[in-house]
Every structure is written in structure tokens, then in C-alpha cells.
């Protein structure tokens, strides 16, 4: 095990034990945990922002080669902001970090889930408020500095139906979208808590009807990375898990496709 990973695991285990989770097992530092993939697959069904480039995976080689070996290869093309992805702060704040400037420490941490499914079921344009965050803390405990906060709206169950997921499937048009997000006031609440990153299981941290992307502006302005189109949050408890996000390291990118996972302790 390399030193970087060993330090991460040691910190994770110490934090989880302090919270009453499973005790360390010397033979396997991850014994007592399961990995939950929070990433939608990238393929021909991937939902993309209506004004962006869809996912393309073009076969350039496939089959047995004259020299006697099998070989396959593809060309890959898509928008940075396609499928499960990272928004770097530079996406909405001049002079803030690009994808390549972000450390892995900024994209990992104790996970706090904010469940707003009932509100979103009643209103597809719902924007989570500070009151939702206060209520979540009252039920599940304090959201501490360095936490990764993900909002569970239930929208990932609509993937990959573009019309159901985005609220509109008109090509090239992004002004008639309907899906939940968070308010700028909630974004400010999170910034004031010193969270490491924020994410959601919809296409944007701002609701689909937003015209100014105010929550993006607040978070990006404080250099907080954003994770969007997160999957499978129904498999993660509100507290007790640890999040790991690994975006493609596009040096000057405003965003990047991202593999996201949660380490969840067994009950």
C-alpha cells in the first residue's frame, strides 16, 4: 500500500472509530467497509447539458491483428460538463482553481447527505434552503469543516431519460429546464461551515430554472469544488461514510468527468 493511500485509510479509520464505526482490522484496513459507486456510466445514454457536446465513443480498432493478438481502441469526445462530473471553481469564478489545481484532499472527506426528496417530489424546481440544512443537522449531527455535502433529491432514478431528468429535451436549449438544486443562501451556509466540496444528484447545483447560477457563484467564489449528476445516493447513509472523488486531471479544465465512490461502514 503506498504512503498516500495508507495515510488516507488511517485517517478514515481513526475518524470512523471516533464516530462509533467499525474498529480497525490489522489484516485489511478496509475490512468492515463496502465501496459504493456513485457514478453514472459514460455511454450513448449519458445525459449532457443541452448546449454542450454529448458523449462520443468512436471505435477506431477492433479485432484480431495480423501479428496474432487482439486489439481494440476508441476515440473519446464530450463536454467537460457531461455525465457524472466535477465543476472546478474556475467554471464560475475568475482566477480560482482549475481541475488540475485541485488536490485529492479537496475532493475527499467525511460525507454528509442532505435528503430533500420529499420537497423535490412536490416541487421539481425546489431549491434547498438553510432551513433544510439546519433540519438535517438536528436529525443527524453537525456538518463539520472538511465535510463533503451531497444533496439527495431522488432525481438520479430518472437517469438516463433526458426529458424526465432535465425537464426538457429540446436540443441546444437550456432555458426550459426543470430539476431541483440549492439556493444561494444554502450555498453560503455551506461555505461558512468550511466544507471541502458540495454535490447533488441532478444536472446542476442550481435549479434548472436558474438564470444566474447563483449557488455556483457562491461556491466557486470560495473555491469549493462541485460534483453533479451523482448516482446511487439511496445506497449511502446520511452520516458515517467517507467520499472519494477522482476527476480526470484536465490541467486547465473548468470541469472533468469524475469517478465518485463512498466508503460505507457495514452495520
C-alpha positions as CSV (number, residue, x, y, z in Angstrom):
1,X,0.0,0.0,0.0
2,X,1.5,3.4,-1.0
3,X,2.1,6.0,1.7
4,X,-0.6,8.4,0.3
5,X,-3.3,5.7,0.4
6,X,-2.1,4.4,3.8
7,X,-2.4,7.9,5.3
8,X,-5.9,8.3,3.8
9,X,-7.0,4.9,5.2
10,X,-5.5,5.6,8.6
11,X,-7.3,8.9,8.8
12,X,-10.6,7.4,7.7
13,X,-10.4,4.6,10.2
14,X,-9.5,6.9,13.1
15,X,-12.4,9.2,12.1
16,X,-14.9,6.4,11.8
17,X,-13.9,4.7,15.1
18,X,-14.3,8.1,16.8
19,X,-17.8,8.2,15.4
20,X,-18.6,4.7,16.7
21,X,-17.9,2.8,13.4
22,X,-16.1,-0.5,12.9
23,X,-12.8,-1.0,14.7
24,X,-9.7,-1.4,12.5
25,X,-8.7,-4.9,11.4
26,X,-4.9,-5.3,11.1
27,X,-5.1,-7.7,8.2
28,X,-7.1,-5.4,6.0
29,X,-7.5,-1.7,6.7
30,X,-10.8,-1.6,4.7
31,X,-12.4,-4.6,6.4
32,X,-15.8,-3.7,7.6
33,X,-16.4,-1.3,4.7
34,X,-18.1,-1.5,1.3
35,X,-17.4,0.7,-1.7
36,X,-20.5,2.3,-3.3
37,X,-20.0,3.6,-6.8
38,X,-21.8,7.0,-7.1
39,X,-21.0,7.4,-10.8
40,X,-23.3,7.0,-13.8
41,X,-21.7,5.1,-16.7
42,X,-20.5,7.1,-19.7
43,X,-22.1,5.7,-22.8
44,X,-24.6,6.5,-25.5
45,X,-27.3,7.2,-22.9
46,X,-25.3,9.8,-20.9
47,X,-27.2,12.9,-20.1
48,X,-25.4,16.1,-21.1
49,X,-26.0,19.8,-20.7
50,X,-28.2,20.8,-23.7
51,X,-25.7,23.4,-25.0
52,X,-22.7,21.1,-24.6
53,X,-21.3,18.2,-26.7
54,X,-22.7,14.8,-26.0
55,X,-20.6,11.8,-25.1
56,X,-19.0,10.2,-28.2
57,X,-17.0,6.9,-28.2
58,X,-15.9,6.1,-31.7
59,X,-14.4,2.7,-32.5
60,X,-11.0,3.0,-34.3
61,X,-9.8,-0.5,-34.0
62,X,-11.5,-3.9,-33.2
63,X,-10.4,-7.4,-33.8
64,X,-7.6,-9.9,-34.2
65,X,-4.5,-8.4,-35.6
66,X,-2.2,-9.9,-38.3
67,X,0.5,-10.4,-35.7
68,X,-1.8,-12.7,-33.8
69,X,-3.1,-10.5,-30.9
70,X,-6.4,-8.9,-30.1
71,X,-6.6,-5.1,-30.2
72,X,-9.4,-2.6,-29.7
73,X,-9.3,1.2,-29.4
74,X,-11.6,4.2,-29.4
75,X,-11.6,8.0,-29.7
76,X,-13.4,9.8,-26.9
77,X,-15.1,13.2,-27.1
78,X,-17.5,15.1,-24.9
79,X,-18.2,18.3,-23.0
80,X,-16.3,18.7,-19.6
81,X,-19.8,19.0,-18.0
82,X,-21.3,15.8,-19.2
83,X,-22.5,12.8,-17.1
84,X,-21.1,12.5,-13.5
85,X,-18.6,15.3,-13.3
86,X,-16.7,17.9,-11.4
87,X,-17.2,21.6,-11.7
88,X,-13.9,23.3,-10.8
89,X,-14.1,26.8,-9.2
90,X,-12.8,28.4,-12.4
91,X,-16.1,27.4,-14.0
92,X,-17.9,30.3,-12.3
93,X,-15.1,32.4,-10.6
94,X,-12.3,34.1,-12.4
95,X,-8.8,33.4,-11.0
96,X,-10.0,30.4,-8.9
97,X,-8.6,26.8,-9.3
98,X,-9.0,24.8,-12.4
99,X,-9.3,21.0,-12.3
100,X,-5.6,20.4,-12.4
101,X,-5.1,22.8,-9.4
102,X,-7.3,20.8,-7.1
103,X,-5.7,18.4,-4.6
104,X,-7.2,15.0,-3.8
105,X,-7.7,16.3,-0.2
106,X,-10.2,18.8,-1.6
107,X,-12.1,16.0,-3.2
108,X,-12.4,13.7,-0.2
109,X,-13.8,13.8,3.3
110,X,-16.5,12.7,5.7
111,X,-19.8,12.5,3.8
112,X,-23.0,14.3,4.9
113,X,-26.1,13.5,2.9
114,X,-28.9,16.1,2.9
115,X,-32.2,14.4,2.0
116,X,-34.7,16.7,0.3
117,X,-36.6,14.0,-1.7
118,X,-40.0,14.9,-0.3
119,X,-39.6,18.6,-1.1
120,X,-38.4,17.8,-4.6
121,X,-41.3,15.3,-5.3
122,X,-43.7,18.2,-4.5
123,X,-41.8,20.8,-6.5
124,X,-39.4,19.9,-9.3
125,X,-37.9,23.4,-9.2
126,X,-37.1,23.2,-5.4
127,X,-34.0,25.0,-4.1
128,X,-32.7,23.6,-0.8
129,X,-32.6,26.3,1.9
130,X,-30.6,26.9,5.1
131,X,-33.6,25.6,6.9
132,X,-33.1,22.2,5.2
133,X,-29.5,22.1,6.4
134,X,-30.5,23.1,9.9
135,X,-33.1,20.3,10.0
136,X,-30.6,17.8,8.6
137,X,-28.1,18.7,11.4
138,X,-30.9,18.4,14.0
139,X,-31.6,14.8,12.8
140,X,-28.1,13.6,12.0
141,X,-25.5,15.8,13.6
142,X,-23.1,18.6,12.9
143,X,-21.7,19.2,9.4
144,X,-18.1,19.9,10.2
145,X,-15.2,21.6,8.4
146,X,-13.8,19.4,5.6
147,X,-17.0,17.5,5.1
148,X,-18.3,16.7,1.6
149,X,-22.1,17.5,1.5
150,X,-24.2,15.8,-1.1
151,X,-27.9,16.6,-1.7
152,X,-30.2,13.6,-2.3
153,X,-33.2,14.7,-4.4
154,X,-34.1,11.3,-5.9
155,X,-33.5,12.7,-9.4
156,X,-30.9,10.0,-10.3
157,X,-33.8,7.5,-10.5
158,X,-34.8,9.3,-13.7
159,X,-31.5,8.8,-15.4
160,X,-31.0,8.3,-18.4
161,X,-34.4,9.7,-19.5
162,X,-33.3,13.2,-20.6
163,X,-36.9,14.6,-20.6
164,X,-37.6,13.3,-17.1
165,X,-34.2,14.2,-15.8
166,X,-33.8,17.7,-17.2
167,X,-37.5,18.6,-17.6
168,X,-36.9,19.4,-21.2
169,X,-35.1,17.7,-24.1
170,X,-35.1,20.4,-26.7
171,X,-31.6,20.2,-28.4
172,X,-29.4,23.2,-27.8
173,X,-32.0,24.8,-25.4
174,X,-31.3,25.3,-21.7
175,X,-33.9,27.9,-20.7
176,X,-36.8,25.5,-20.1
177,X,-35.2,23.0,-17.7
178,X,-36.9,21.8,-14.5
179,X,-35.0,20.0,-11.8
180,X,-34.0,20.7,-8.2
181,X,-30.9,22.4,-6.8
182,X,-29.9,24.5,-3.9
183,X,-30.4,28.2,-3.1
184,X,-27.5,30.7,-2.9
185,X,-28.3,31.1,0.8
186,X,-27.8,27.3,1.3
187,X,-24.5,27.6,-0.6
188,X,-23.4,30.4,1.7
189,X,-24.3,28.3,4.7
190,X,-22.0,25.6,3.4
191,X,-19.2,28.0,2.6
192,X,-19.4,29.4,6.2
193,X,-19.1,25.8,7.5
194,X,-15.8,25.3,5.6
195,X,-17.0,22.2,3.6
196,X,-14.5,20.6,1.3
197,X,-16.9,20.0,-1.6
198,X,-20.6,20.0,-2.4
199,X,-22.6,17.8,-4.8
200,X,-26.1,16.8,-6.0
201,X,-27.8,14.0,-7.9
202,X,-29.2,16.4,-10.6
203,X,-27.6,18.1,-13.6
204,X,-26.6,21.3,-11.7
205,X,-26.2,22.5,-8.2
206,X,-28.5,25.4,-9.2
207,X,-32.2,24.5,-10.0
208,X,-33.0,24.1,-13.7
209,X,-34.9,27.4,-13.8
210,X,-31.9,29.4,-12.6
211,X,-30.8,32.2,-14.9
212,X,-27.8,33.4,-12.9
213,X,-26.4,30.2,-11.4
214,X,-26.1,32.0,-8.0
215,X,-25.2,28.9,-6.0
216,X,-22.4,28.1,-8.4
217,X,-21.1,31.7,-8.0
218,X,-21.1,31.5,-4.2
219,X,-19.4,28.1,-4.0
220,X,-16.9,28.8,-6.8
221,X,-16.1,32.2,-5.4
222,X,-14.9,30.5,-2.2
223,X,-13.0,27.8,-4.3
224,X,-15.4,25.0,-3.3
225,X,-15.5,22.2,-5.9
226,X,-18.9,20.9,-7.1
227,X,-20.0,17.4,-8.0
228,X,-23.0,17.0,-10.3
229,X,-25.1,14.1,-11.7
230,X,-24.0,12.0,-8.7
231,X,-25.6,8.5,-8.7
232,X,-26.9,5.9,-6.2
233,X,-27.2,8.2,-3.2
234,X,-30.0,5.9,-1.9
235,X,-27.3,3.4,-1.1
236,X,-25.4,5.8,1.3
237,X,-26.4,6.7,4.9
238,X,-26.8,10.3,5.9
239,X,-23.7,10.1,8.1
240,X,-20.8,7.7,8.6
241,X,-19.5,7.3,5.1
242,X,-16.4,8.8,3.5
243,X,-16.3,10.2,0.0
244,X,-13.6,9.9,-2.6
245,X,-13.8,11.7,-6.0
246,X,-11.3,11.2,-8.8
247,X,-11.8,13.6,-11.8
248,X,-9.9,13.3,-15.0
249,X,-6.9,15.6,-14.3
250,X,-7.5,18.1,-17.1
251,X,-4.9,20.7,-16.3
252,X,-6.7,23.9,-17.2
253,X,-10.2,22.4,-17.2
254,X,-13.3,24.1,-15.9
255,X,-14.7,20.7,-15.3
256,X,-14.0,17.0,-15.8
257,X,-15.7,13.6,-15.9
258,X,-15.4,12.1,-12.4
259,X,-15.4,8.7,-10.8
260,X,-17.0,9.1,-7.3
261,X,-17.2,6.4,-4.6
262,X,-18.2,6.2,-1.0
263,X,-16.6,4.1,1.7
264,X,-19.6,2.9,3.8
265,X,-19.2,1.0,7.1
266,X,-21.1,-2.2,7.4
267,X,-23.7,-2.1,10.1
